[in-house]
Amino acid sequence: MSEMPDYFVILTAIVILVGAIALLNAFRRVRVNRWERTAVYVDGVFDRLLEPGVHRLWKGHGRLMLVPISLDQQVRSIRADVLSSERMPLRLTASVLFRIENAELSLREPVEPRLDLAVQSALIRLAAETPLETLLAQAPETADALGARLGETVGAARIEQVEIAAVTLPPEIRRLMSDVERARLDGLAALERARSEQTALRALANAARLLKDNPELAQLRLLQTAENAKAATIVIGDAPRQ
């Protein structure tokens, strides 16, 4: 009879152990880092938003799906086909540095589509008021003007920095500008050649005037030249009369 209590003790321990294991398996352990939030969906329906920390979720409610939402800085490049103030077609590419400020709102209103639409609209309005030359210069003032049109927040995102990363002209405009630049460089080269020739002629004229006023210099120059002459006869002075 003394073996019966031991049997019940062992059986009870086994039941408790099995129950504990089953209870642990009934929960899902989730760790949320400080730089993110995690959305919990149950059977495809949003249930809650988990803050940073360790959480245990009851599996009995239905099929769980976890969607992490990063709150770190993110960079997105957005392009828009625009017209400058001269009605010149071109493409602007903006780089936007942002972070999600409202995680729950980002679930209802996805950040990327709203951000793309807002930046493209700002680029179109900026280009319509800005000359092509200013856009091509990509000056800091142009980026500031774009940021002012975009605002500090777009939906769930906070805009931290925006820059115009690239200005792309149509192929025919690029060829035209290349021809203009080539013609400008050719003109500068021709002008430089003319200046060089003018300088050389002025130097020759000054030398001729100096030799005319000082005949001795001509003879001295002739002697200097004779040092390098080979197999040549040099006559100094007037030629003898026959």
Buried (B, 14 or more C-beta within 10 A) or exposed (E): EEEEEEEEEEEEEEEEEEEEEEEEEEEEEBEBEEEBBBBBBBEEEBBEBBEBEEBEBEEEEEEBBBEEBEBEEBEBEBBBBBEBEEEBBBBBBBBBBBBBBBBEEBBEEEBEEBBBEBBBEBBBBBBEEBEBEBBBEBEEEBBEBBBEBBEEEBBBBBBBEBBBBEBEBEEEBEEEEEEEEEEEEEEEEEEEEEEEEEEEEEEEEEEEEEBEEEEEEEEEEEEEEEEEEEEEEEEEEEEEEE
